[in-house]
Amino acid sequence: MTTAAIIGGGVIGGGWAARFLLNGWDVRVFDPDPEAERKIGEVLANARRSLPGLSDVPLPPEGKLSFHTDLAEAVKGVAWIQESVPERLDLKLKVYRSIQEACDPQAILGSSTSGFKPSELQEGALRPGQIVVTHPFNPVYLLPLIELVTTPENSPEMIERAKEIMRGLGQFPLHVRKEIDAHIADRFLEAVWREALWLVKDGIATTEEIDEAIRMGFGIRWAQMGLFETYRVAGGEAGMKHFMAQFGPCLSWPWTKLMDVPEFTDELVDLIAGQSDAQSGHHTIRELERIRDNNLVGMMRALKAQNWGAGAVLNRHDAALKPKALPDLDSADLSQPILTLSRAVPLDWTDYNGHMTESKYLEAFANATDRFMEIIGCDADYIASGGSYFTAETHIRHLDEAHAGARIRVETQMLLGQGKKLHLFHRMYEGDKLLATGESFLLHVSLETRKPCAPSPKIEAAMARIAEAQAGLPYPEGAGSAIRKPA
């Protein structure tokens, strides 16, 4: 088991701890705050509820979490050290000195700083090349972007190793090769923040109206296409040059106050705080975090279906995990029902009753059927060649509840696999608890004629192999309620 050390257990440090833990790393936390364990526990509760459901395959078994009062003990022998202490350069440099006196020279020391350049963090360090900026975005356990900011002190090998580790955590390392204050993304946020402060101070808009302007319009566009690609589309068929010719001149108009900062008077702070309380004060912070996580999971899973943006990052992570998660024809114990699905219940699979909704049981069993088809050889290449299975009948029994974050699995027994006919019986479990059964009858079809036909000899042989191995299994309880047992 690989180990990471988290130095500073606040919101960001807790998010890093969750990201590592839920991807199978052991995590040691060092934070002198007596409330650190409670705070990280609350972040972890949110993460356990939301992160596993982003993947369509199971994440690795959760790592071990430990808390340490001795910094040297926390960092000794670990592969990754993530510093998330307050934004004071003198404090960070002092912490780095203590870390480097005790840690493995090959460990990566990443800083969550949102403002300091890596050259500033490396100044006076025992091993400057060990230190990089790995700036995350909250919630760290869900959002994939990590700004990896480096200097010439960092070796190419170390940089690639850092990228590989972050990709293994399901993150997107954006390599910022030329350091600058506040990196890339926070410079945009700073610009929007300044303008928003002026709009409130000058009485143009309230905090709620500004938030509505973002989340009802360009915020949605940016989430899936960014800035420049959005403007390219806005340029129409003529593209970016047309957009810049049309809208470029307005940049010289006196619209913005980006270069000025309103004075943070007590009056301005009270005005913004009061409006924010009126807007969102009826929710606790924990409620707002869960609302945020629900929305982020829903949007990211939608992008995943399109293999776009953050969704493409999730799909790549799934692809890396899948070979370890589900067996194939040669590695499965064919004498027993075959594992065809293993995953966590996503937030968007639950309904108003707080449990997994009926349609998602059908989706889960459909995914299990797809996996069984892959196992016998009816994969994407086979389907592209003109053959596939069509579902003729399905029957589902709902036996117990499953909730968001629950780890479920489906085991599949083949009741009939001969000629054009395929009859499957799925059992869905959470641990040892049987949640539901799904029974499906499928016909092999020519995609050219759209009529039933025999499958390839390879698929026939795979089904015969499974039928022989499973011949001793009892006929499942509940089978045949909608599909008659073959004579």
VEXFI-807884 format. One record per residue (C-alpha): residue number from 1; residue in one letter; x, y, z. Coordinates in nm, 4 decimals. Each point is the difference from the previous one (the first is absolute). Example, Ala and Ser with C-alpha at 12.3 -4.5 7.8 and 13.67 -1.06 7.14 Angstrom:
1, A, 1.2300, -0.4500, 0.7800
2, S, 0.1370, 0.3440, -0.0660
END
This chain:
1, M, 0.0000, 0.0000, 0.0000
2, T, 0.1382, 0.3427, -0.0986
3, T, -0.0090, 0.2737, 0.2644
4, A, -0.0564, 0.3754, -0.0156
5, A, 0.0486, 0.2569, 0.2755
6, I, -0.2400, 0.2932, 0.0291
7, I, 0.1476, 0.3008, 0.1796
8, G, -0.2868, 0.2230, 0.1042
9, G, -0.3431, -0.1533, 0.0422
10, G, -0.2395, 0.2814, -0.0876
11, V, -0.2529, -0.0036, -0.2840
12, I, 0.2677, -0.0366, -0.2685
13, G, 0.2182, -0.2414, 0.1965
14, G, -0.3069, -0.2059, 0.0843
15, G, -0.0965, -0.0097, -0.3668
16, W, 0.3472, -0.1248, -0.0921
17, A, -0.0226, -0.2651, 0.2747
18, A, -0.3329, -0.1203, -0.1421
19, R, 0.1326, -0.0075, -0.3574
20, F, 0.2976, -0.2159, 0.1009
21, L, -0.1919, -0.2249, 0.2411
22, L, -0.2844, -0.0821, -0.2363
23, N, 0.2506, -0.0851, -0.2721
24, G, 0.1669, -0.2603, 0.2195
25, W, 0.2874, 0.1942, 0.1626
26, D, 0.0758, -0.0049, 0.3703
27, V, -0.0073, 0.3539, 0.1379
28, R, 0.1794, 0.1560, 0.2957
29, V, -0.1250, 0.3390, 0.1165
30, F, 0.2036, 0.2528, 0.1963
31, D, -0.1886, 0.2980, 0.1374
32, P, 0.0364, 0.1506, 0.3506
33, D, -0.3653, 0.1090, -0.0070
34, P, -0.1828, -0.2130, 0.2634
35, E, -0.3063, 0.0129, -0.2274
36, A, 0.1869, -0.1376, -0.3036
37, E, -0.1318, -0.3551, 0.0368
38, R, -0.3607, 0.1200, 0.0207
39, K, 0.0390, 0.2379, -0.2954
40, I, 0.1603, -0.2608, -0.2223
41, G, -0.2652, -0.2502, 0.1039
42, E, -0.2710, 0.2355, -0.1275
43, V, 0.1792, 0.0501, -0.3321
44, L, 0.0471, -0.3759, -0.0313
45, A, -0.3701, -0.0618, 0.0600
46, N, -0.0839, 0.2258, -0.2942
47, A, 0.2678, -0.1611, -0.2149
48, R, -0.1091, -0.3568, 0.0740
49, R, -0.3518, 0.0962, -0.1000
50, S, 0.0942, 0.1666, -0.3294
51, L, 0.3394, -0.0982, -0.1473
52, P, -0.0430, -0.3788, -0.0459
53, G, -0.3190, 0.0546, -0.1999
54, L, 0.1881, 0.1959, -0.2655
55, S, 0.1618, -0.3258, -0.1122
56, D, -0.1814, -0.2749, -0.1863
57, V, 0.2455, -0.2498, 0.1491
58, P, 0.1004, -0.0405, 0.3651
59, L, 0.2763, 0.2108, 0.1460
60, P, 0.2775, -0.1899, 0.1788
61, P, -0.0631, -0.1036, 0.3618
62, E, 0.0180, 0.3075, 0.2218
63, G, 0.3383, 0.0642, 0.1601
64, K, 0.0787, 0.0399, 0.3678
65, L, -0.0265, 0.3440, 0.1633
66, S, 0.2183, 0.0964, 0.2970
67, F, 0.0631, 0.3243, 0.1890
68, H, 0.3443, 0.1022, 0.1256
69, T, 0.1303, 0.2573, 0.2444
70, D, 0.3591, -0.0338, -0.1207
71, L, 0.0746, 0.1445, -0.3446
72, A, 0.3093, -0.2155, -0.0552
73, E, -0.2012, -0.3139, 0.0786
74, A, -0.2733, 0.1046, -0.2438
75, V, 0.2308, 0.0515, -0.2998
76, K, 0.2518, -0.2803, 0.0534
77, G, 0.0027, -0.2437, -0.2918
78, V, -0.3031, 0.1414, -0.1843
79, A, -0.0157, 0.0421, -0.3792
80, W, -0.1944, 0.3282, -0.0080
81, I, -0.0175, 0.2919, 0.2439
82, Q, -0.2743, 0.2582, -0.0505
83, E, 0.0420, 0.3274, 0.1869
84, S, -0.3183, 0.1995, 0.0630
85, V, 0.1023, 0.2332, 0.2841
86, P, -0.1156, 0.3660, 0.0136
87, E, 0.1202, 0.2374, -0.2747
88, R, 0.3011, 0.1426, 0.1830
89, L, 0.3295, -0.0403, -0.1811
90, D, 0.2090, 0.0027, 0.3173
91, L, -0.2140, -0.2793, 0.1477
92, K, 0.0182, -0.2103, -0.3145
93, L, 0.3791, 0.0297, -0.0223
94, K, 0.0334, -0.1000, 0.3641
95, V, -0.2242, -0.3022, -0.0560
96, Y, 0.1972, -0.1041, -0.3108
97, R, 0.3240, 0.0073, 0.1959
98, S, -0.1463, -0.2367, 0.2614
99, I, -0.1544, -0.2245, -0.2655
100, Q, 0.3181, -0.0332, -0.2056
101, E, 0.2083, -0.0833, 0.3038
102, A, -0.2162, -0.3101, 0.0544
103, C, -0.1498, -0.1101, -0.3339
104, D, 0.1240, -0.2237, -0.2790
105, P, 0.1970, 0.2103, -0.2542
106, Q, -0.2025, -0.1655, -0.2786
107, A, -0.3360, 0.1010, 0.1482
108, I, -0.1952, 0.2691, -0.1845
109, L, -0.0767, 0.3052, 0.2117
110, G, -0.3007, 0.1781, -0.1450
111, S, -0.1419, 0.3285, 0.1228
112, S, -0.3688, 0.0932, -0.0188
113, T, 0.0910, 0.3701, -0.0116
114, S, -0.2295, 0.2123, -0.2126
115, G, 0.2360, 0.2956, -0.0254
116, F, 0.3686, -0.0712, 0.0610
117, K, 0.2295, -0.0970, -0.2857
118, P, 0.2012, -0.3221, 0.0353
119, S, 0.3286, 0.1938, -0.0213
120, E, -0.1053, 0.1845, 0.3172
121, L, -0.0781, -0.3302, 0.1736
122, Q, 0.3310, -0.1529, -0.1110
123, E, 0.2085, 0.2882, 0.1335
124, G, 0.2448, -0.1245, 0.2632
125, A, -0.1339, -0.3554, -0.0132
126, L, 0.2221, -0.2991, 0.0686
127, R, -0.1136, -0.1507, -0.3330
128, P, -0.1719, 0.2655, -0.2140
129, G, -0.0749, -0.2493, -0.2765
130, Q, -0.2224, -0.2016, 0.2325
131, I, -0.2547, 0.2830, 0.0333
132, V, -0.2750, 0.0782, -0.2528
133, V, -0.3314, 0.1832, 0.0085
134, T, -0.2974, -0.2353, -0.0300
135, H, -0.2882, 0.2445, 0.0318
136, P, -0.3431, -0.1708, 0.0270
137, F, -0.3558, 0.1282, -0.0148
138, N, -0.2621, -0.0547, 0.2663
139, P, -0.1427, -0.2573, 0.0469
140, V, 0.3326, -0.1717, -0.0650
141, Y, -0.1610, -0.3444, 0.0126
142, L, -0.2271, 0.0816, -0.2983
143, L, 0.1558, 0.2661, -0.2238
144, P, 0.2766, -0.1445, -0.2181
145, L, 0.2135, 0.3075, -0.0751
146, I, 0.3423, 0.0254, 0.1641
147, E, 0.2250, 0.2864, -0.1093
148, L, 0.3456, -0.1591, 0.0012
149, V, 0.2416, 0.2936, 0.0032
150, T, 0.3693, -0.0791, -0.0350
151, T, 0.3391, 0.1673, -0.0378
152, P, 0.3280, -0.1088, -0.1650
153, E, 0.0938, -0.1454, 0.3409
154, N, -0.2535, -0.2786, -0.0549
155, S, 0.1304, -0.2879, -0.2113
156, P, -0.2050, -0.1270, -0.2965
157, E, -0.0144, -0.3421, 0.1655
158, M, -0.1433, 0.1453, 0.3199
159, I, -0.2576, 0.2045, -0.1925
160, E, -0.1186, -0.3043, -0.1959
161, R, -0.0187, -0.2042, 0.3193
162, A, -0.2158, 0.2697, 0.1609
163, K, -0.2312, 0.0050, -0.3049
164, E, -0.0321, -0.3787, 0.0035
165, I, -0.0910, -0.0066, 0.3695
166, M, -0.2631, 0.2707, -0.0461
167, R, -0.1510, -0.1786, -0.2993
168, G, -0.0145, -0.3136, 0.2139
169, L, -0.2100, 0.1987, 0.2473
170, G, -0.2427, 0.0961, -0.2768
171, Q, 0.1349, 0.3555, -0.0205
172, F, 0.0968, 0.2163, -0.2966
173, P, 0.3510, 0.1432, 0.0439
174, L, 0.0267, 0.3234, -0.2010
175, H, 0.3725, 0.0664, -0.0312
176, V, 0.0693, 0.3730, 0.0412
177, R, 0.3504, 0.0241, -0.1436
178, K, 0.0505, 0.3722, 0.0599
179, E, -0.0685, 0.1071, 0.3558
180, I, -0.2083, 0.3058, 0.0768
181, D, -0.1726, 0.1325, 0.3121
182, A, -0.3325, -0.1802, 0.0576
183, H, 0.0741, -0.2454, -0.2846
184, I, -0.2765, -0.0104, -0.2688
185, A, -0.3505, -0.0681, 0.1300
186, D, 0.0136, 0.2253, 0.3070
187, R, 0.0950, 0.2948, -0.2188
188, F, -0.3362, -0.0387, -0.1760
189, L, -0.1791, -0.0391, 0.3312
190, E, 0.1745, 0.3092, 0.1368
191, A, -0.1163, 0.2036, -0.3003
192, V, -0.3612, -0.1141, 0.0389
193, W, 0.0159, 0.0518, 0.3785
194, R, 0.1220, 0.3600, -0.0356
195, E, -0.2727, 0.0845, -0.2491
196, A, -0.2649, -0.1636, 0.2207
197, L, 0.1123, 0.2036, 0.3025
198, W, -0.0403, 0.3213, -0.1971
199, L, -0.3452, -0.1008, -0.1231
200, V, -0.1144, -0.0546, 0.3604
201, K, 0.1747, 0.3118, 0.1354
202, D, -0.1499, 0.2228, -0.2713
203, G, -0.3479, -0.1392, 0.0577
204, I, -0.0261, -0.1529, -0.3473
205, A, -0.0733, -0.3552, 0.1136
206, T, -0.0363, -0.2103, 0.3142
207, T, 0.2082, -0.3090, 0.0766
208, E, -0.2929, -0.2187, -0.1060
209, E, -0.0478, 0.1828, -0.3302
210, I, 0.3695, -0.0358, -0.0818
211, D, -0.0096, -0.3720, 0.0800
212, E, -0.3098, -0.0398, -0.2206
213, A, 0.1762, 0.1758, -0.2877
214, I, 0.2815, -0.2550, 0.0237
215, R, -0.1867, -0.3234, 0.0652
216, M, -0.2866, 0.0682, -0.2429
217, G, 0.2254, 0.0964, -0.2901
218, F, 0.3682, 0.0018, -0.0720
219, G, 0.0885, -0.2169, 0.3024
220, I, -0.1740, -0.2969, -0.1641
221, R, 0.1738, 0.0688, -0.3321
222, W, 0.3413, 0.0289, 0.1633
223, A, -0.0448, -0.3249, 0.1949
224, Q, -0.0215, -0.2036, -0.3184
225, M, 0.1961, 0.2008, -0.2586
226, G, 0.2183, 0.2561, 0.1725
227, L, 0.0583, 0.3560, -0.1212
228, F, 0.1655, -0.0075, -0.3410
229, E, -0.1957, -0.2939, -0.1380
230, T, -0.3235, 0.1693, 0.1116
231, Y, 0.0994, 0.3159, -0.1873
232, R, 0.1026, -0.2019, -0.3062
233, V, -0.3544, -0.1363, -0.0174
234, A, -0.1342, 0.3549, 0.0497
235, G, 0.1958, 0.1043, -0.3105
236, G, -0.2149, -0.2295, -0.2126
237, E, 0.1328, -0.1618, -0.3138
238, A, 0.2644, 0.2724, -0.0351
239, G, 0.1470, -0.1115, 0.3322
240, M, 0.2259, 0.1821, 0.2460
241, K, 0.1247, 0.2703, -0.2376
242, H, -0.3563, 0.1160, -0.0623
243, F, -0.0757, 0.0030, 0.3716
244, M, 0.3094, 0.2070, 0.0779
245, A, -0.0714, 0.2438, -0.2824
246, Q, -0.3569, 0.0435, 0.1211
247, F, 0.0582, 0.0265, 0.3731
248, G, 0.3659, 0.0957, 0.0304
249, P, -0.0591, 0.3803, -0.0171
250, C, -0.2200, -0.0113, 0.3114
251, L, 0.3063, -0.0887, 0.2074
252, S, 0.1021, 0.3666, -0.0210
253, W, -0.3331, 0.1191, 0.1331
254, P, -0.0089, 0.1093, 0.3657
255, W, -0.2127, -0.2935, 0.1141
256, T, 0.2227, -0.1539, 0.2591
257, K, 0.1593, 0.0883, 0.3311
258, L, 0.2304, -0.3010, -0.0036
259, M, 0.3073, 0.2084, 0.0781
260, D, -0.1569, 0.1638, 0.3035
261, V, -0.0949, -0.1626, 0.3284
262, P, -0.2802, 0.1393, 0.2166
263, E, 0.1120, 0.0820, 0.3509
264, F, -0.1051, -0.2705, 0.2452
265, T, -0.1823, 0.2313, 0.2389
266, D, -0.2186, -0.1315, 0.2793
267, E, -0.2990, 0.1262, -0.1964
268, L, 0.0900, -0.2061, -0.3106
269, V, 0.0725, -0.3132, 0.2033
270, D, -0.3290, 0.0348, 0.1883
271, L, -0.1882, 0.0627, -0.3260
272, I, 0.1365, -0.3116, -0.1689
273, A, -0.0314, -0.2185, 0.3106
274, G, -0.3587, 0.1135, 0.0550
275, Q, -0.0996, -0.0695, -0.3578
276, S, 0.1717, -0.3396, 0.0119
277, D, -0.1874, -0.0868, 0.3206
278, A, -0.3289, 0.0965, -0.1616
279, Q, 0.0862, -0.2061, -0.3075
280, S, 0.1258, -0.3202, 0.1615
281, G, -0.0264, 0.0319, 0.3781
282, H, -0.2901, -0.2460, 0.0180
283, H, 0.2477, -0.2785, -0.0855
284, T, 0.2769, -0.1218, 0.2269
285, I, 0.3487, -0.0263, -0.1484
286, R, -0.0275, -0.3796, 0.0012
287, E, -0.3310, 0.0227, -0.1899
288, L, 0.1570, 0.2322, -0.2564
289, E, 0.2947, -0.2373, -0.0418
290, R, -0.2357, -0.2878, -0.0732
291, I, -0.2050, 0.2078, -0.2446
292, R, 0.3249, 0.1008, -0.1720
293, D, 0.1217, -0.3606, -0.0167
294, N, -0.3342, -0.1257, -0.1348
295, N, 0.0103, 0.2585, -0.2782
296, L, 0.3650, -0.0603, -0.0854
297, V, -0.0486, -0.3760, -0.0212
298, G, -0.3034, 0.0425, -0.2256
299, M, 0.1808, 0.2389, -0.2356
300, M, 0.3191, -0.2043, -0.0110
301, R, -0.1883, -0.3221, -0.0712
302, A, -0.1838, 0.1766, -0.2838
303, L, 0.3374, 0.1041, -0.1435
304, K, 0.1176, -0.3580, 0.0472
305, A, -0.2773, -0.1252, -0.2285
306, Q, 0.1352, 0.2364, -0.2675
307, N, 0.3648, -0.0881, 0.0758
308, W, 0.0656, 0.3742, 0.0241
309, G, 0.1961, 0.2254, 0.2337
310, A, 0.0006, -0.1236, 0.3585
311, G, -0.2070, -0.2976, -0.1163
312, A, 0.2812, -0.1179, -0.2268
313, V, 0.2357, 0.0058, 0.3003
314, L, -0.2439, -0.2220, 0.1914
315, N, -0.0237, -0.2443, -0.2908
316, R, 0.3776, -0.0307, -0.0214
317, H, 0.0146, -0.0726, 0.3725
318, D, -0.2692, -0.2664, -0.0368
319, A, 0.1900, -0.1599, -0.2876
320, A, 0.3114, -0.0238, 0.2175
321, L, -0.1960, -0.1603, 0.2861
322, K, -0.2210, -0.2371, -0.2038
323, P, 0.2527, -0.2806, -0.0717
324, K, 0.0491, -0.0440, 0.3743
325, A, -0.3700, 0.0224, 0.0806
326, L, -0.1781, -0.2598, -0.2140
327, P, 0.1069, -0.3459, -0.1194
328, D, 0.0082, -0.1199, -0.3598
329, L, -0.0830, -0.3447, -0.1369
330, D, 0.3371, -0.1471, 0.0952
331, S, 0.0375, 0.1560, 0.3458
332, A, -0.3574, -0.0523, 0.1254
333, D, -0.1047, -0.3027, 0.2043
334, L, -0.2537, -0.1197, -0.2567
335, S, -0.1461, -0.2590, 0.2389
336, Q, -0.1569, 0.2864, 0.1978
337, P, -0.2075, 0.3040, -0.1018
338, I, 0.2369, 0.2429, -0.1720
339, L, 0.0732, 0.3492, 0.1352
340, T, -0.1323, 0.2337, -0.2709
341, L, -0.0393, 0.3293, 0.1853
342, S, 0.1705, 0.1550, 0.3013
343, R, -0.0396, 0.3658, 0.0836
344, A, -0.1330, 0.2573, 0.2457
345, V, -0.3514, 0.1415, -0.0279
346, P, 0.0340, 0.3541, -0.1423
347, L, -0.1844, 0.2930, 0.1513
348, D, -0.2082, 0.0414, -0.3154
349, W, -0.1285, -0.3586, 0.0290
350, T, -0.2008, 0.0839, 0.3118
351, D, -0.3510, 0.1426, 0.0205
352, Y, -0.2193, 0.2047, 0.2340
353, N, -0.0161, -0.2965, 0.2399
354, G, 0.3766, 0.0095, 0.0423
355, H, 0.0608, -0.3393, -0.1565
356, M, 0.0930, -0.1355, -0.3432
357, T, -0.2861, 0.0616, -0.2405
358, E, -0.1674, -0.2771, -0.2046
359, S, 0.1354, 0.1036, -0.3392
360, K, 0.3584, -0.0267, 0.1236
361, Y, -0.0451, -0.3633, 0.0957
362, L, -0.0856, -0.0587, -0.3646
363, E, 0.3070, 0.1997, -0.1050
364, A, 0.2243, -0.1958, 0.2358
365, F, -0.1305, -0.3330, -0.1273
366, A, 0.0316, 0.1228, -0.3595
367, N, 0.3647, 0.0870, 0.0716
368, A, 0.0494, -0.3480, 0.1462
369, T, -0.1509, -0.1515, -0.3140
370, D, 0.2336, 0.2102, -0.2148
371, R, 0.2959, -0.1270, 0.1997
372, F, -0.1141, -0.3604, -0.0386
373, M, -0.0273, 0.0568, -0.3745
374, E, 0.3594, 0.1293, -0.0013
375, I, 0.1139, -0.3073, 0.1939
376, I, -0.1431, -0.2401, -0.2596
377, G, 0.1439, 0.2041, -0.2870
378, C, -0.2837, 0.2315, -0.0987
379, D, 0.2103, 0.3124, 0.0489
380, A, 0.0175, 0.3307, -0.1886
381, D, 0.2020, -0.1503, -0.2863
382, Y, -0.2433, -0.2885, -0.0395
383, I, -0.3002, 0.2354, -0.0004
384, A, 0.1749, 0.2178, -0.2604
385, S, 0.0309, -0.3114, -0.2182
386, G, -0.3792, -0.0343, -0.0103
387, G, -0.1183, -0.2235, 0.2839
388, S, -0.1440, 0.0747, 0.3442
389, Y, -0.2522, -0.1068, 0.2617
390, F, -0.3390, 0.1689, 0.0386
391, T, -0.1930, -0.0229, 0.3286
392, A, -0.3409, -0.1606, -0.0486
393, E, -0.1208, -0.0157, 0.3587
394, T, 0.1108, 0.1221, 0.3443
395, H, -0.1302, -0.0649, 0.3503
396, I, 0.1295, 0.1741, 0.3158
397, R, -0.0758, -0.0797, 0.3636
398, H, 0.0746, 0.2746, 0.2561
399, L, 0.0890, -0.1660, 0.3297
400, D, 0.1802, 0.2669, 0.2054
401, E, 0.1237, 0.3599, -0.0092
402, A, 0.3293, 0.1467, -0.1210
403, H, 0.1131, 0.3546, 0.0755
404, A, 0.2463, 0.2487, -0.1510
405, G, 0.3583, -0.1124, 0.0450
406, A, -0.0925, -0.3650, 0.0650
407, R, 0.2390, -0.2462, -0.1663
408, I, -0.2064, -0.2389, -0.2065
409, R, 0.0917, -0.2952, -0.2183
410, V, -0.1878, -0.2178, -0.2482
411, E, 0.0677, -0.3717, -0.0448
412, T, -0.1371, -0.1642, -0.3135
413, Q, -0.1121, -0.3586, -0.0585
414, M, -0.0631, -0.1180, -0.3567
415, L, -0.3200, -0.2045, -0.0070
416, L, 0.0124, -0.0584, -0.3743
417, G, 0.2609, 0.0789, -0.2610
418, Q, -0.0660, -0.1928, -0.3155
419, G, -0.0464, 0.0994, -0.3606
420, K, -0.1578, 0.3422, -0.0245
421, K, -0.1408, -0.0101, 0.3571
422, L, 0.1633, 0.1472, 0.3127
423, H, -0.1767, -0.0164, 0.3378
424, L, 0.1705, 0.1728, 0.2949
425, F, -0.0800, 0.0274, 0.3694
426, H, 0.1668, 0.2861, 0.1900
427, R, 0.0251, 0.0387, 0.3784
428, M, 0.0852, 0.3424, 0.1460
429, Y, 0.1690, 0.0145, 0.3407
430, E, 0.1257, 0.2553, 0.2487
431, G, 0.2413, -0.2080, 0.2039
432, D, -0.1941, -0.3175, 0.0816
433, K, -0.3390, 0.1719, -0.0313
434, L, -0.1995, -0.0950, -0.3099
435, L, -0.1505, 0.3222, -0.1346
436, A, -0.1678, -0.1123, -0.3214
437, T, -0.0055, -0.2564, -0.2773
438, G, -0.0243, 0.0644, -0.3704
439, E, -0.0893, -0.2567, -0.2622
440, S, 0.0501, 0.0646, -0.3707
441, F, -0.0697, -0.1935, -0.3160
442, L, 0.1963, 0.1086, -0.3058
443, L, 0.0138, -0.0985, -0.3663
444, H, 0.3048, 0.0191, -0.2223
445, V, -0.0817, 0.2228, -0.2987
446, S, 0.1579, 0.0946, -0.3306
447, L, 0.0287, 0.3778, -0.0008
448, E, -0.0301, -0.0075, -0.3780
449, T, -0.3286, -0.1889, -0.0242
450, R, -0.1191, 0.0839, 0.3570
451, K, -0.1082, -0.3627, 0.0306
452, P, 0.1059, -0.2733, 0.2437
453, C, 0.2922, -0.2157, -0.1063
454, A, 0.2679, -0.2239, 0.1511
455, P, 0.3046, 0.1707, 0.1553
456, S, 0.3597, -0.0606, -0.1038
457, P, 0.1635, -0.3362, 0.0788
458, K, 0.2238, 0.1813, 0.2519
459, I, -0.3021, 0.1229, 0.1969
460, E, -0.1671, -0.3418, -0.0268
461, A, 0.3150, -0.1583, 0.1450
462, A, 0.0194, 0.2521, 0.2861
463, M, -0.3655, -0.0607, 0.0915
464, A, 0.0530, -0.3765, -0.0124
465, R, 0.2982, 0.0349, 0.2305
466, I, -0.2029, 0.2000, 0.2543
467, A, -0.3019, -0.2342, -0.0316
468, E, 0.2143, -0.3033, 0.0779
469, A, 0.1667, 0.1721, 0.2979
470, Q, -0.3295, 0.1262, 0.1471
471, A, -0.1983, -0.3179, -0.0636
472, G, 0.0141, -0.0917, 0.3677
473, L, -0.1451, 0.3278, 0.1257
474, P, -0.3579, -0.0159, 0.1318
475, Y, -0.2701, 0.1793, -0.1954
476, P, -0.0304, 0.3427, 0.1687
477, E, -0.2833, 0.0830, 0.2334
478, G, -0.2227, 0.2550, -0.1680
479, A, 0.1037, -0.0916, -0.3511
480, G, -0.2750, -0.0672, -0.2497
481, S, -0.2495, 0.2449, 0.1486
482, A, -0.0202, 0.1718, -0.3339
483, I, 0.2163, -0.2309, -0.2112
484, R, -0.0941, -0.3657, 0.0021
485, K, 0.2633, -0.2579, 0.0836
486, P, 0.1033, -0.1567, -0.3317
487, A, -0.1329, -0.3510, -0.0496
END
